[in-house]
């Protein structure tokens, strides 16, 4: 139980997908890349990669970490954040 508490992100994250046409994500720290077929963002839980067609970043509120993507969403995938060099050395 104690270890689970340490792994919780500082900022809560919610993902809402509406009919594969609208994606709302909270807890976004940074948008790393985007074009009409993919959006890559950094979140407290790792990088979130969104793939599809005709994707558009409709809303990005940097202060609150809210992001809205519209288009035909075909896939979403998390990539674990890379471990720091301390963790690699002593992990």
Backbone torsions as a table, in degrees:
resi	resn	phi	psi	omega
1	UNK	NA	-42.7	-179.9
2	UNK	-61.9	-41.7	-179.7
3	UNK	-67.1	-35.5	178.0
4	UNK	-61.3	-39.2	-179.6
5	UNK	-64.1	-35.7	-179.6
6	UNK	-69.9	-26.4	-177.5
7	UNK	-88.4	-2.9	179.7
8	UNK	-72.6	138.5	179.2
9	UNK	-69.4	151.9	178.4
10	UNK	-66.7	-34.9	-179.6
11	UNK	-111.5	128.0	-178.9
12	UNK	-63.6	151.0	179.2
13	UNK	-129.1	132.0	174.5
14	UNK	-129.0	143.6	177.2
15	UNK	-128.2	123.8	178.8
16	UNK	-124.4	120.9	177.9
17	UNK	-111.5	119.7	-177.6
18	UNK	-107.8	104.8	174.8
19	UNK	58.9	25.4	-178.7
20	UNK	59.0	16.9	179.4
21	UNK	-116.4	-20.5	-178.3
22	UNK	-141.4	126.9	-179.7
23	UNK	-119.4	126.2	175.2
24	UNK	-115.3	127.4	-178.1
25	UNK	-127.5	131.2	172.8
26	UNK	-110.7	159.0	-178.6
27	UNK	85.3	16.5	180.0
28	UNK	-75.8	126.6	178.8
29	UNK	-90.8	-35.8	-178.0
30	UNK	-164.0	141.8	170.6
31	UNK	-91.6	117.9	-175.2
32	UNK	-86.2	-35.2	-179.8
33	UNK	-163.9	151.4	173.4
34	UNK	-159.3	148.0	170.2
35	UNK	-152.3	-167.5	-174.6
36	UNK	-75.1	-5.3	178.9
37	UNK	-119.4	-7.5	178.2
38	UNK	-158.5	151.6	173.7
39	UNK	-133.5	127.8	179.9
40	UNK	-119.6	125.3	-178.4
41	UNK	-133.5	151.9	175.7
42	UNK	-97.5	131.6	178.3
43	UNK	-129.7	169.9	177.3
44	UNK	-62.2	-19.9	-178.8
45	UNK	-98.1	8.3	-178.7
46	UNK	118.3	-176.0	177.3
47	UNK	-77.7	137.4	175.4
48	UNK	-110.9	121.1	179.4
49	UNK	-106.7	124.1	179.0
50	UNK	-113.8	128.6	-179.2
51	UNK	-120.7	149.2	178.8
52	UNK	172.4	-154.5	-179.5
53	UNK	-129.8	145.1	178.7
54	UNK	53.6	40.3	-179.5
55	UNK	-75.6	140.2	177.9
56	UNK	-136.7	135.5	171.9
57	UNK	-83.0	105.1	-176.0
58	UNK	-82.6	-36.5	-175.0
59	UNK	-146.9	133.4	174.0
60	UNK	-140.2	111.0	176.8
61	UNK	-106.6	99.6	-174.6
62	UNK	-61.9	-41.0	-176.9
63	UNK	-65.8	-34.1	-179.3
64	UNK	-101.4	-11.5	179.5
65	UNK	75.9	24.0	-179.6
66	UNK	-94.3	134.0	179.4
67	UNK	-135.6	136.6	176.1
68	UNK	-124.0	128.3	178.3
69	UNK	-121.6	134.4	175.6
70	UNK	-120.7	161.0	-178.7
71	UNK	132.9	-167.0	177.0
72	UNK	-93.0	106.3	-176.1
73	UNK	-92.1	121.1	-176.9
74	UNK	-108.1	-21.2	-178.5
75	UNK	-159.4	148.8	172.4
76	UNK	-136.1	137.3	-178.0
77	UNK	-146.5	133.3	173.6
78	UNK	-91.3	142.4	171.9
79	UNK	-118.1	130.3	-177.8
80	UNK	-63.3	143.9	177.3
81	UNK	-66.9	144.2	179.6
82	UNK	-67.2	142.5	178.3
83	UNK	-71.3	145.4	175.5
84	UNK	-67.6	164.1	-175.7
85	UNK	-67.2	-26.8	174.6
86	UNK	-62.6	-44.9	-179.5
87	UNK	-66.6	-38.0	177.4
88	UNK	-66.3	-37.5	-177.0
89	UNK	-73.3	-45.3	-174.4
90	UNK	-110.3	-0.7	-174.7
91	UNK	-71.8	NA	NA
